[in-house]
């Protein structure tokens, strides 16, 4: 019964980030009246195809030569906007060619033209376009190194920006002097639009020295060409003060904060008090899990800081440093560490899942865990601690039937964690 309630809360959180309602409100609030020139729609991310479909259904005026890139399996049937599917989290040639075409489409526009950018999480990998002098293969290897580093998404995107010809506002600069409105489904802690999809239409304002320092701090081994590029001053990042961005508008249309609020309200409708711990939690998944488990145990055993029954909600984006060769995403790794920390304690049930429906590179959104999880894994011949050491959460949860599988949801406001304490 508790698992069914947690699944209801997840689906309510996803519904709150559903693109059509968000786009409809954004058109009314942020888009100008009918432009006298052309209207182009561009975009990238795991929610961008659904955003595009909603936009073309709700926009009553002509839409011209438009292009949106999303992850394989996340497409939507659009009549006036071309949808291209490409690889995520490691880029492929389809994304590279789409990014190049997108840059070509926005060049040469005039001040009477309107560009609408539909941006959501995942766009960094879906819009690969290496800086001059770097190859597509370099960008692929950069992404692989970043994903294995355990660095938070904000750090990865700052480094990506310095090595890109399209990120960090460069796509918006290419579209000048057209009017540009960016609508964002945010998947980053803090909802900084410059960090969602590495901000192709929003300048990040990072510095080359900062990127070099972050590479060293996280021990990231970049390909030789990329490492050498960071030592130079070519391809400087645009800044918000650049006149090419004057008049551009940016709006967050969906976020983890709104989704967690919707889940909390749903829980309270079921008679369960809810506390949102934060919508912006970052850090190593297994370490974040220990903190959540300690709080859940405190509520269960000492009735503080909340009296049970109580629901603990949190969002954000944790990270995983690859130490082993196993299979699993950050949410299943979080739950494996959580299950170890509450082993044998009854009355605690947790769901952790990615709101886009895919946890890492698997087919699951996340998994469930409770005080019996570790014991049931051991009964199937799995040592939970060894599985965690090998980053092998997926098969551990698969063996006991506790994977949470939803398929692509069409949106993406990042991690959803719900812990019900009876």
LINFENPE-V786714 format. One record per residue. N is the residue number from 1. SS is DSSP state (helix for helix, strand for strand, loop for the rest). NEAR is the number of other C-alpha atoms within 8 Angstrom. Layout:
n->[N,N]
ss->[SS,SS]
near->[NEAR,NEAR]
//
This chain:
n->[1,2,3,4,5,6,7,8,9,10,11,12,13,14,15,16,17,18,19,20,21,22,23,24,25,26,27,28,29,30,31,32,33,34,35,36,37,38,39,40,41,42,43,44,45,46,47,48,49,50,51,52,53,54,55,56,57,58,59,60,61,62,63,64,65,66,67,68,69,70,71,72,73,74,75,76,77,78,79,80,81,82,83,84,85,86,87,88,89,90,91,92,93,94,95,96,97,98,99,100,101,102,103,104,105,106,107,108,109,110,111,112,113,114,115,116,117,118,119,120,121,122,123,124,125,126,127,128,129,130,131,132,133,134,135,136,137,138,139,140,141,142,143,144,145,146,147,148,149,150,151,152,153,154,155,156,157,158,159,160,161,162,163,164,165,166,167,168,169,170,171,172,173,174,175,176,177,178,179,180,181,182,183,184,185,186,187,188,189,190,191,192,193,194,195,196,197,198,199,200,201,202,203,204,205,206,207,208,209,210,211,212,213,214,215,216,217,218,219,220,221,222,223,224,225,226,227,228,229,230,231,232,233,234,235,236,237,238,239,240,241,242,243,244,245,246,247,248,249,250,251,252,253,254,255,256,257,258,259,260,261,262,263,264,265,266,267,268,269,270,271,272,273,274,275,276,277,278,279,280,281,282,283,284,285,286,287,288,289,290,291,292,293,294,295,296,297,298,299,300,301,302,303,304,305,306,307,308,309,310,311,312,313,314,315,316,317,318,319,320,321,322,323,324,325,326,327,328,329,330,331,332,333,334,335,336,337,338,339,340,341,342,343,344,345,346,347,348,349,350,351,352,353,354,355,356,357,358,359,360,361,362,363,364,365,366,367,368,369,370,371,372,373,374,375,376,377,378,379,380,381,382,383,384,385,386,387,388,389,390,391,392,393,394,395,396,397,398,399,400,401,402,403,404,405,406,407,408,409,410,411,412,413,414,415,416,417,418,419,420,421,422]
ss->[loop,helix,helix,helix,helix,helix,helix,helix,helix,helix,helix,helix,helix,helix,helix,helix,loop,loop,helix,helix,helix,helix,helix,helix,helix,helix,helix,helix,helix,helix,loop,loop,loop,loop,loop,loop,loop,loop,strand,strand,strand,strand,strand,strand,loop,loop,loop,helix,helix,helix,helix,helix,helix,helix,helix,helix,helix,helix,loop,loop,loop,loop,loop,loop,loop,loop,strand,strand,strand,strand,strand,loop,loop,loop,loop,loop,loop,loop,loop,loop,loop,strand,strand,strand,strand,strand,loop,loop,loop,loop,loop,loop,helix,helix,helix,helix,helix,helix,helix,helix,helix,helix,helix,helix,helix,helix,loop,loop,loop,loop,loop,loop,loop,strand,strand,strand,strand,strand,strand,strand,loop,loop,helix,helix,helix,helix,loop,loop,loop,strand,loop,loop,loop,loop,loop,helix,helix,helix,helix,helix,helix,helix,helix,helix,helix,helix,helix,helix,helix,loop,loop,loop,helix,helix,helix,helix,helix,helix,helix,helix,helix,helix,loop,strand,loop,loop,loop,loop,loop,helix,helix,helix,helix,helix,helix,loop,loop,loop,strand,strand,strand,strand,strand,strand,strand,loop,loop,loop,loop,loop,loop,loop,loop,loop,loop,helix,helix,helix,loop,loop,loop,loop,loop,loop,loop,loop,loop,helix,helix,helix,helix,helix,helix,helix,helix,helix,helix,loop,loop,loop,loop,loop,loop,helix,helix,helix,helix,helix,helix,helix,loop,loop,loop,loop,loop,loop,loop,loop,loop,loop,loop,loop,helix,helix,helix,loop,loop,loop,strand,strand,strand,strand,strand,strand,loop,helix,helix,helix,helix,helix,helix,helix,helix,helix,helix,helix,helix,helix,helix,loop,loop,loop,strand,strand,strand,strand,strand,strand,strand,strand,strand,strand,strand,strand,helix,helix,helix,helix,helix,helix,helix,helix,helix,helix,helix,helix,helix,helix,helix,helix,helix,helix,loop,loop,loop,loop,loop,loop,loop,strand,strand,strand,strand,strand,strand,strand,strand,strand,strand,loop,strand,loop,loop,loop,loop,loop,loop,loop,loop,helix,helix,helix,helix,helix,helix,helix,helix,helix,helix,helix,helix,loop,loop,loop,loop,loop,loop,strand,strand,strand,strand,strand,strand,strand,loop,loop,loop,loop,loop,loop,loop,loop,loop,loop,loop,strand,strand,strand,strand,strand,loop,loop,helix,helix,helix,helix,helix,helix,helix,loop,loop,loop,loop,helix,helix,helix,helix,helix,helix,loop,loop,loop,helix,helix,helix,helix,helix,helix,helix,loop,loop,loop,strand,strand,loop,loop,loop,loop,loop,loop,loop,loop,loop,loop,strand,strand,strand,strand,strand,strand,strand,loop]
near->[4,7,10,7,8,12,9,8,12,11,8,12,15,12,8,10,15,11,13,10,7,11,13,11,8,12,9,7,6,9,8,5,4,5,10,6,8,11,12,12,16,12,12,17,17,16,18,16,16,13,12,14,12,12,11,13,7,7,7,6,5,6,12,9,8,12,12,16,18,18,14,9,6,12,12,8,6,10,6,8,14,9,13,12,13,14,13,10,10,9,16,9,7,10,17,14,8,11,13,9,8,10,11,7,8,10,9,5,10,9,8,10,14,13,14,12,12,15,16,17,17,13,16,13,14,19,14,14,12,14,10,6,5,10,7,10,6,12,14,11,10,12,12,9,11,11,8,9,12,12,12,11,9,8,9,10,12,13,11,12,13,15,13,11,10,14,14,17,15,13,12,13,10,9,13,13,8,12,12,13,14,13,14,14,16,17,15,16,11,6,11,9,11,14,13,16,16,15,14,14,14,12,14,16,9,10,8,11,6,8,13,10,8,10,11,8,7,9,7,10,6,9,9,6,8,12,9,8,10,12,8,6,8,5,9,7,12,11,8,9,6,8,5,8,11,7,6,9,8,10,10,11,11,15,13,13,8,11,16,15,10,11,12,14,9,10,13,10,7,6,6,10,10,12,9,11,7,9,13,11,11,11,10,11,13,12,9,12,12,11,8,9,11,9,8,12,10,11,15,13,6,7,10,7,6,7,9,9,9,14,13,14,15,15,15,16,15,14,13,14,9,9,7,8,8,9,10,15,14,12,15,16,16,13,15,13,13,14,14,10,9,11,12,7,9,7,10,13,13,14,16,15,16,15,16,14,14,15,16,8,8,10,8,13,16,17,16,13,14,14,14,12,10,11,9,9,15,10,7,8,6,10,8,12,7,8,13,12,9,10,14,15,15,12,9,12,13,9,9,9,6,10,12,10,10,8,9,9,10,12,15,16,17,14,14,15,12,12,12,14,14,8]
//
